[in-house]
């Protein structure tokens, strides 16, 4: 019998609809994989009962002829989305034991579409990190190993590292992610899967633990482009509860998928050719250019002159917003309280926050507090907001001569756990290609393109115009069809 | 790895000196952020924060004459909600028990805090 956990979202949906298998069989198969993969530490909470419960509903709906768009598809939920009755931690000690009494808009949409929940996926604490090494609940391990005979544990990327690891290891066919500065795309690239961050505002932020509100955007992660389109259709949509939600209809992205790029122009930003970068990254990029040409696209060089300022801009704006957003963790309303003997209110705040936040979260709150403080606000924060405007203008100008932009997703393949933790800056630099699109709020996706000499996946990134998720998905599909990426991690866990 | 010219390079020395932070400043920031820190943590953070802030200093070299600070990345209009009490059952009123359900110290239907007035 087919191993049901090898099926894509589309195959599960269609196979269930056709009666090839029951949703309960699918849920049981994935539950078993989840239970057998503790070594990856991809889940903070497993919810096998929820998966079965949704599957029973899906099977009953099939019998009754009332199937929903994703009936029978079990998924993983990044533990940044509030889930009613299921612990939601943002991988922090601060929120350990926090059980929401409400459901995030995005997760509710997925349940309404018929999905079941396999569990809550591990991540970098408050989504701050690029390697999933800042989680209070331990590192997530990538299922991938280098082919050098060594046994080094590799980073699954971050912050959506539980999502990427779980999909690559066939613990779930798809998962939610969130992307503030690359947190969907970089982990997707590191683990040989696909992921799309839609235009800022497509997916409601309501019920997602806030990190940097002008950047945070939810999106799907899955094994291929079609699955990303299917998932995104069922996550996106206007939500009056989010002031920045886009009041636009959700297109039928899946139905309009087409890898025929005739008449399309693909921009190649010259500033993304970095000095001293691994030549395999540039080689993969060149191969991607050839693939899009083969799909009928015309390739043009473009310039994004302020590229080199994107990371420093991000590391002012994101911490500034984080310091403000995370002020809510005060030991009073929810989450951890640390009340030293005889302490007053101010001491309780300070002790609670010292105990509840990990080092990277504290670092970013401190930077944010500093750049927003009197005397420095204009020099740092206002200046960064102005440079952000220039970065956004760069893209607007570039899109006058092209339809989508092709670039690498990350400057390296997955690195080993612990290799970059000593120097926060070297970790930040891993998001060099991902951050500009985040600052400009543009849709961007990563698709697996090649294996490097170490046998590790590399990803190509497609950045599109605002609201043009279709253009991004189509270019992604063109690469997917030509790259023929079928490699998967050999099971060791 | 270098991100174009100067992305990871040093900041301009004048500004770096002006804005370099010492341990007293680290303690001041921690106090503003309501995070208790030990002397060892303050010492470690002094180096880290100077490294990061020295690196972001390079933004000072960008000519931003006539550029408005960007606050909304995708053009959008701020909506007004309908002027209806509890228009949304999730975010409306009468949810006291739900709101207190995760409070560390709920007391008589309120959030409990340590004594603030002596």
Interface residues (C-beta under 8 A of the other chain):
Chain A: X98 X99 X100 X101 X102 X199 X200 X201 X214 X215 X240 X241 X243 X244 X246 X247 X271 X274 X275 X276 X277 X306 X307 X308 X309 X311 X312 X313 X315 X316 X323 X327 X330 X331 X332 X333 X334 X335 X336 X337 X339 X343 X344 X345 X346 X347 X348 X349 X350 X351 X353 X354 X357 X362 X363 X365 X366 X367 X369 X370 X373 X376 X379 X380 X382 X383 X384 X385 X386 X387 X388 X389 X390 X392 X411 X424 X425 X428 X429 X432 X439 X440 X441 X466
Chain B: X1 X2 X3 X4 X5 X6 X7 X8 X19 X21 X25 X26 X29 X30 X31 X32 X33 X34 X35 X36 X37 X45 X48 X49 X51 X52 X53 X55 X56 X58 X59 X60 X62 X64 X67 X68 X69 X70 X71 X72 X73 X74 X76 X78 X79 X81 X88 X90 X91 X95 X98 X99 X101 X102 X103 X104 X105 X111 X113 X114 X115 X116
